[in-house]
């Protein structure tokens, strides 16, 4: 199962619920990069969180 969120509240609720249901839960954050001169800068605005959940027996 893969879920994505933009708010911390929804992220926390989903992770807590999935853990109580017996899932192994992992969270990743995605950042958008922007070209600045010849380099790339990661923007901290509007982070996206992706949660993966794997059912554990």
N, CA, C and O atoms as a GROMACS GRO file, in nm:
protein
  228
    1UNK      N    1   0.085  -0.115   0.000
    1UNK     CA    2   0.000   0.000   0.000
    1UNK      C    3   0.091   0.123   0.000
    1UNK      O    4   0.190   0.128   0.073
    2UNK      N    5   0.057   0.221  -0.081
    2UNK     CA    6   0.133   0.347  -0.086
    2UNK      C    7   0.034   0.461  -0.072
    2UNK      O    8  -0.068   0.465  -0.141
    3UNK      N    9   0.064   0.554   0.017
    3UNK     CA   10  -0.021   0.670   0.041
    3UNK      C   11   0.064   0.796   0.033
    3UNK      O   12   0.184   0.790   0.060
    4UNK      N   13   0.005   0.908  -0.004
    4UNK     CA   14   0.080   1.033  -0.001
    4UNK      C   15  -0.001   1.141   0.069
    4UNK      O   16  -0.124   1.144   0.061
    5UNK      N   17   0.071   1.231   0.139
    5UNK     CA   18   0.008   1.335   0.220
    5UNK      C   19   0.083   1.466   0.208
    5UNK      O   20   0.203   1.467   0.179
    6UNK      N   21   0.013   1.575   0.229
    6UNK     CA   22   0.078   1.705   0.233
    6UNK      C   23   0.069   1.769   0.372
    6UNK      O   24   0.131   1.873   0.396
    7UNK      N   25  -0.007   1.708   0.463
    7UNK     CA   26  -0.015   1.764   0.599
    7UNK      C   27   0.041   1.664   0.700
    7UNK      O   28   0.025   1.542   0.685
    8UNK      N   29   0.106   1.717   0.802
    8UNK     CA   30   0.164   1.634   0.908
    8UNK      C   31   0.054   1.560   0.984
    8UNK      O   32   0.072   1.444   1.021
    9UNK      N   33  -0.059   1.626   1.009
    9UNK     CA   34  -0.168   1.563   1.084
    9UNK      C   35  -0.218   1.436   1.015
    9UNK      O   36  -0.232   1.332   1.079
   10UNK      N   37  -0.245   1.445   0.885
   10UNK     CA   38  -0.293   1.327   0.812
   10UNK      C   39  -0.186   1.219   0.804
   10UNK      O   40  -0.216   1.100   0.812
   11UNK      N   41  -0.062   1.260   0.788
   11UNK     CA   42   0.049   1.165   0.787
   11UNK      C   43   0.055   1.088   0.918
   11UNK      O   44   0.064   0.965   0.918
   12UNK      N   45   0.049   1.158   1.029
   12UNK     CA   46   0.057   1.095   1.161
   12UNK      C   47  -0.061   1.001   1.184
   12UNK      O   48  -0.042   0.889   1.232
   13UNK      N   49  -0.181   1.044   1.149
   13UNK     CA   50  -0.300   0.960   1.168
   13UNK      C   51  -0.289   0.831   1.088
   13UNK      O   52  -0.319   0.722   1.138
   14UNK      N   53  -0.246   0.843   0.964
   14UNK     CA   54  -0.235   0.725   0.878
   14UNK      C   55  -0.129   0.629   0.930
   14UNK      O   56  -0.153   0.508   0.936
   15UNK      N   57  -0.013   0.681   0.967
   15UNK     CA   58   0.095   0.595   1.016
   15UNK      C   59   0.054   0.525   1.146
   15UNK      O   60   0.080   0.406   1.163
   16UNK      N   61  -0.008   0.598   1.235
   16UNK     CA   62  -0.052   0.540   1.362
   16UNK      C   63  -0.156   0.430   1.339
   16UNK      O   64  -0.148   0.322   1.399
   17UNK      N   65  -0.252   0.457   1.252
   17UNK     CA   66  -0.357   0.359   1.222
   17UNK      C   67  -0.298   0.234   1.158
   17UNK      O   68  -0.332   0.122   1.197
   18UNK      N   69  -0.211   0.252   1.060
   18UNK     CA   70  -0.150   0.137   0.992
   18UNK      C   71  -0.067   0.052   1.088
   18UNK      O   72  -0.071  -0.071   1.080
   19UNK      N   73   0.007   0.116   1.177
   19UNK     CA   74   0.087   0.040   1.275
   19UNK      C   75  -0.002  -0.044   1.365
   19UNK      O   76   0.030  -0.159   1.394
   20UNK      N   77  -0.115   0.013   1.410
   20UNK     CA   78  -0.205  -0.063   1.498
   20UNK      C   79  -0.273  -0.178   1.422
   20UNK      O   80  -0.321  -0.273   1.484
   21UNK      N   81  -0.277  -0.169   1.289
   21UNK     CA   82  -0.336  -0.275   1.207
   21UNK      C   83  -0.233  -0.382   1.170
   21UNK      O   84  -0.266  -0.476   1.099
   22UNK      N   85  -0.109  -0.368   1.218
   22UNK     CA   86  -0.008  -0.469   1.195
   22UNK      C   87   0.078  -0.449   1.071
   22UNK      O   88   0.141  -0.544   1.023
   23UNK      N   89   0.081  -0.329   1.017
   23UNK     CA   90   0.162  -0.300   0.899
   23UNK      C   91   0.301  -0.251   0.940
   23UNK      O   92   0.317  -0.186   1.043
   24UNK      N   93   0.401  -0.283   0.857
   24UNK     CA   94   0.533  -0.224   0.869
   24UNK      C   95   0.526  -0.094   0.790
   24UNK      O   96   0.498  -0.096   0.670
   25UNK      N   97   0.550   0.018   0.855
   25UNK     CA   98   0.526   0.149   0.794
   25UNK      C   99   0.658   0.223   0.775
   25UNK      O  100   0.741   0.228   0.866
   26UNK      N  101   0.676   0.282   0.657
   26UNK     CA  102   0.792   0.367   0.629
   26UNK      C  103   0.742   0.496   0.568
   26UNK      O  104   0.641   0.499   0.497
   27UNK      N  105   0.814   0.605   0.595
   27UNK     CA  106   0.776   0.736   0.543
   27UNK      C  107   0.895   0.798   0.471
   27UNK      O  108   1.007   0.793   0.520
   28UNK      N  109   0.869   0.858   0.355
   28UNK     CA  110   0.970   0.930   0.279
   28UNK      C  111   0.918   1.069   0.251
   28UNK      O  112   0.797   1.091   0.243
   29UNK      N  113   1.010   1.164   0.237
   29UNK     CA  114   0.971   1.299   0.201
   29UNK      C  115   1.030   1.332   0.065
   29UNK      O  116   1.146   1.301   0.038
   30UNK      N  117   0.951   1.395  -0.019
   30UNK     CA  118   0.994   1.434  -0.152
   30UNK      C  119   1.015   1.584  -0.154
   30UNK      O  120   0.931   1.660  -0.104
   31UNK      N  121   1.125   1.628  -0.212
   31UNK     CA  122   1.152   1.771  -0.225
   31UNK      C  123   1.172   1.803  -0.373
   31UNK      O  124   1.230   1.724  -0.448
   32UNK      N  125   1.124   1.918  -0.414
   32UNK     CA  126   1.138   1.962  -0.552
   32UNK      C  127   1.266   2.043  -0.565
   32UNK      O  128   1.295   2.128  -0.481
   33UNK      N  129   1.342   2.015  -0.670
   33UNK     CA  130   1.465   2.092  -0.691
   33UNK      C  131   1.442   2.200  -0.796
   33UNK      O  132   1.359   2.186  -0.886
   34UNK      N  133   1.517   2.308  -0.782
   34UNK     CA  134   1.508   2.420  -0.875
   34UNK      C  135   1.650   2.455  -0.918
   34UNK      O  136   1.742   2.453  -0.837
   35UNK      N  137   1.666   2.486  -1.045
   35UNK     CA  138   1.797   2.524  -1.096
   35UNK      C  139   1.830   2.665  -1.050
   35UNK      O  140   1.752   2.759  -1.069
   36UNK      N  141   1.948   2.678  -0.990
   36UNK     CA  142   1.999   2.809  -0.948
   36UNK      C  143   2.139   2.821  -1.007
   36UNK      O  144   2.234   2.762  -0.956
   37UNK      N  145   2.149   2.898  -1.113
   37UNK     CA  146   2.277   2.905  -1.184
   37UNK      C  147   2.308   2.770  -1.243
   37UNK      O  148   2.228   2.715  -1.320
   38UNK      N  149   2.424   2.714  -1.209
   38UNK     CA  150   2.462   2.582  -1.260
   38UNK      C  151   2.439   2.473  -1.156
   38UNK      O  152   2.481   2.359  -1.175
   39UNK      N  153   2.373   2.508  -1.046
   39UNK     CA  154   2.348   2.411  -0.939
   39UNK      C  155   2.198   2.385  -0.923
   39UNK      O  156   2.116   2.451  -0.986
   40UNK      N  157   2.166   2.289  -0.838
   40UNK     CA  158   2.027   2.259  -0.804
   40UNK      C  159   2.005   2.289  -0.657
   40UNK      O  160   2.089   2.259  -0.573
   41UNK      N  161   1.891   2.348  -0.627
   41UNK     CA  162   1.856   2.380  -0.489
   41UNK      C  163   1.726   2.308  -0.456
   41UNK      O  164   1.629   2.315  -0.532
   42UNK      N  165   1.724   2.238  -0.341
   42UNK     CA  166   1.601   2.173  -0.297
   42UNK      C  167   1.516   2.276  -0.224
   42UNK      O  168   1.563   2.343  -0.132
   43UNK      N  169   1.390   2.288  -0.265
   43UNK     CA  170   1.300   2.384  -0.203
   43UNK      C  171   1.227   2.319  -0.087
   43UNK      O  172   1.174   2.208  -0.100
   44UNK      N  173   1.224   2.386   0.026
   44UNK     CA  174   1.159   2.332   0.146
   44UNK      C  175   1.010   2.365   0.149
   44UNK      O  176   0.942   2.330   0.246
   45UNK      N  177   0.959   2.429   0.048
   45UNK     CA  178   0.818   2.466   0.045
   45UNK      C  179   0.730   2.347   0.011
   45UNK      O  180   0.765   2.266  -0.075
   46UNK      N  181   0.617   2.336   0.078
   46UNK     CA  182   0.516   2.234   0.050
   46UNK      C  183   0.573   2.093   0.036
   46UNK      O  184   0.566   2.034  -0.072
   47UNK      N  185   0.629   2.038   0.144
   47UNK     CA  186   0.684   1.902   0.135
   47UNK      C  187   0.573   1.799   0.111
   47UNK      O  188   0.460   1.815   0.156
   48UNK      N  189   0.608   1.695   0.041
   48UNK     CA  190   0.518   1.584   0.014
   48UNK      C  191   0.571   1.462   0.089
   48UNK      O  192   0.690   1.433   0.084
   49UNK      N  193   0.482   1.392   0.159
   49UNK     CA  194   0.519   1.273   0.234
   49UNK      C  195   0.456   1.151   0.169
   49UNK      O  196   0.338   1.151   0.137
   50UNK      N  197   0.537   1.047   0.149
   50UNK     CA  198   0.489   0.922   0.091
   50UNK      C  199   0.506   0.813   0.196
   50UNK      O  200   0.615   0.795   0.250
   51UNK      N  201   0.399   0.741   0.223
   51UNK     CA  202   0.400   0.634   0.322
   51UNK      C  203   0.383   0.501   0.249
   51UNK      O  204   0.293   0.485   0.167
   52UNK      N  205   0.471   0.406   0.280
   52UNK     CA  206   0.453   0.270   0.230
   52UNK      C  207   0.418   0.181   0.348
   52UNK      O  208   0.473   0.196   0.457
   53UNK      N  209   0.328   0.089   0.326
   53UNK     CA  210   0.284  -0.002   0.432
   53UNK      C  211   0.284  -0.144   0.379
   53UNK      O  212   0.224  -0.174   0.275
   54UNK      N  213   0.351  -0.233   0.452
   54UNK     CA  214   0.360  -0.373   0.416
   54UNK      C  215   0.300  -0.455   0.529
   54UNK      O  216   0.337  -0.439   0.645
   55UNK      N  217   0.208  -0.543   0.494
   55UNK     CA  218   0.143  -0.628   0.595
   55UNK      C  219   0.244  -0.729   0.648
   55UNK      O  220   0.307  -0.801   0.571
   56UNK      N  221   0.257  -0.735   0.781
   56UNK     CA  222   0.347  -0.829   0.847
   56UNK      C  223   0.263  -0.941   0.906
   56UNK      O  224   0.161  -0.915   0.970
   57UNK      N  225   0.306  -1.065   0.885
   57UNK     CA  226   0.230  -1.180   0.939
   57UNK      C  227   0.256  -1.200   1.085
   57UNK      O  228   0.200  -1.291   1.145
   0.00000   0.00000   0.00000
